[in-house]
Amino acid sequence: MAAYERLSALDGAFLAFETTNTYMHVALVTVFEPGSLVDEGRLNIDKVRRYFASRLHLVPRYRQKLRMIPLTGDAVWIDDAQFDIDYHVRHASLPRPGGMKQLQRRCAEILERPLDRQRPLWESWFIEGLAGDRFAMITKVHHCMVDGVAGVDILAALLSLEPTQAIERARAWTPRPAPADRELFGDEMARRARSSARLLRGIGSLASRDTREELPKRMGALFNLLRTGASVPPEAPFNKPIGPHRRVAWTETPIAAIKQIKTALGGSLNDVVLTTAAGAVRRFLESRNEPVVDPFRVVVPVSVRSRDQRGQTGNRVSAWIVDLPIDELAPKRRYARIVETTRMLKHDETALAGQMLTEAAELTTGNILNLGARFLNQSHLYNMIVTNVPGPHIPLYLQDCRMREAFPHVPLFGDQGLGIALFSYDTTLYWGVAADWDLVPDVEELSRHIDEAFAELCAAARVGHAAPSRGARGRAARRRDRPARVGVEPSRSVAGR
């Protein structure tokens, strides 16, 4: 029997955003200690592929590809009858002994390549040759398949909580037949009729007491979002049309120091992140002798994934639009302003507005979404994205190789030549800075300014903090004897952390 699953309007939007220069895959670069997978510095890629094949039943989407519905332009997932694990699990190496600089360059080259839409939209590159026989895994997944939280769930499914050398037998898999074009189109028309009927019933229920109380809140959130979006912020030097090539830079922050700042000054982990980002951007602009733009507007994705939606692929995300006070010199006052801003966003439930827009988009066609995406890609509505994904607070393993570091990557949009992604793992918050090759050739400077801005905030909060080592050897040495810590499950909403 023919089978398929429809992409949501939000998932489809990330397909529509993609152009030659604005690829829409998210990525995570993880670094592992050598274990039984490494022999005399050589990674056993055949064993890695067998291991991945044994875990694929936990991520069914990894063996599905896109199919477009005729006329409407909407996309669905169908099973890939020609699925080939060798294509998706790739192998490469660095000149030995490779360091973080070389890994960053190789990572940027891999990220520049768009995913093939004729195949399942993911790749995992294994890079050997790092100093100390370590190796890296660069995982690319299209944003139409996952948001940050779903990506963490996939990572947890592919890795394990304990070291092991055992590989289970891969489960038998038979691809389901794909539907005919006529069936896809007929089903989509029937779905739209049902959606319209539900909309009419929803309008008819507006008289209910619960809806009367909820509607003003939702409409107020929508009004605030549209009002903010209607005002265009000043352009930063990196808010120009981007090209196809990228640079990346990484740094890290101890979670213990972030918690101490929260205790001393109030607020949330995300307030610490946004204050640090604001201070870093200010320093970065000043170092270039550029004006400090005001307001400097960032988009902050917010998870709206419910507990019963954990483990599912697809996007369950809304967004805040936040004006960062980079004009503020004093770090404590900068922090206080951000705490007040995010407090108001939480109180006004601003994330509801984005959720309403994505729900309304379900009534449109893929062709209309494509037009809307092109308009947004050409509109200058914000300066930068800052996305913060909560990861596991306990160690993960690929077989018996312990994962030590995890640097995230966020895609760049049309006039957005700079983006920041964060990922918490074990006891550390990892920062991944993505930049257009030509617009931000000095991206490493921004990672240094992140370190300086965080140290400045620590000093203002009277929190002791050792500056991170800038070299891979120093990082590895600092972690080699660090005991494992057991953490709690990350919160559902990034913005509320």
HELIX and SHEET records of a PDB file:
HELIX    1   1 ALA A    9  PHE A   17  1                                   9    
HELIX    2   2 ILE A   45  ARG A   55  1                                  11    
HELIX    3   3 LEU A   56  LEU A   58  5                                   3    
HELIX    4   4 PRO A   60  ARG A   63  5                                   4    
HELIX    5   5 ILE A   85  HIS A   88  1                                   4    
HELIX    6   6 MET A  100  LEU A  111  1                                  12    
HELIX    7   7 ALA A  131  ASP A  133  5                                   3    
HELIX    8   8 GLY A  148  LEU A  158  1                                  11    
HELIX    9   9 ASP A  181  GLY A  204  1                                  24    
HELIX   10  10 SER A  205  ALA A  207  5                                   3    
HELIX   11  11 ARG A  209  ALA A  230  1                                  22    
HELIX   12  12 ILE A  255  LEU A  265  1                                  11    
HELIX   13  13 LEU A  269  SER A  287  1                                  19    
HELIX   14  14 ARG A  307  GLN A  309  5                                   3    
HELIX   15  15 PRO A  331  HIS A  347  1                                  17    
HELIX   16  16 ALA A  351  ALA A  361  1                                  11    
HELIX   17  17 GLY A  366  GLN A  378  1                                  13    
HELIX   18  18 VAL A  443  ALA A  460  1                                  18    
HELIX   19  19 ALA A  472  ARG A  480  1                                   9    
HELIX   20  20 VAL A  494  GLY A  496  5                                   3    
SHEET    1   A 3 GLU A   5  ARG A   6  0                                        
SHEET    2   A 3 ALA A  75  ASP A  79 -1                                        
SHEET    3   A 3 GLN A  64  MET A  68 -1                                        
SHEET    1   B 6 VAL A  89  GLY A  98  0                                        
SHEET    2   B 6 TRP A 122  LEU A 130  1                                        
SHEET    3   B 6 PHE A 135  HIS A 142 -1                                        
SHEET    4   B 6 HIS A  25  PHE A  32 -1                                        
SHEET    5   B 6 CYS A 401  HIS A 409 -1                                        
SHEET    6   B 6 TYR A 397  LEU A 398 -1                                        
SHEET    1   C 2 VAL A  38  ASP A  39  0                                        
SHEET    2   C 2 ARG A  42  LEU A  43 -1                                        
SHEET    1   D 6 ARG A 246  PRO A 254  0                                        
SHEET    2   D 6 THR A 428  ASP A 436 -1                                        
SHEET    3   D 6 LEU A 418  TYR A 425 -1                                        
SHEET    4   D 6 MET A 384  VAL A 389  1                                        
SHEET    5   D 6 PHE A 296  SER A 303  1                                        
SHEET    6   D 6 VAL A 317  LEU A 324 -1                                        
END                                                                             
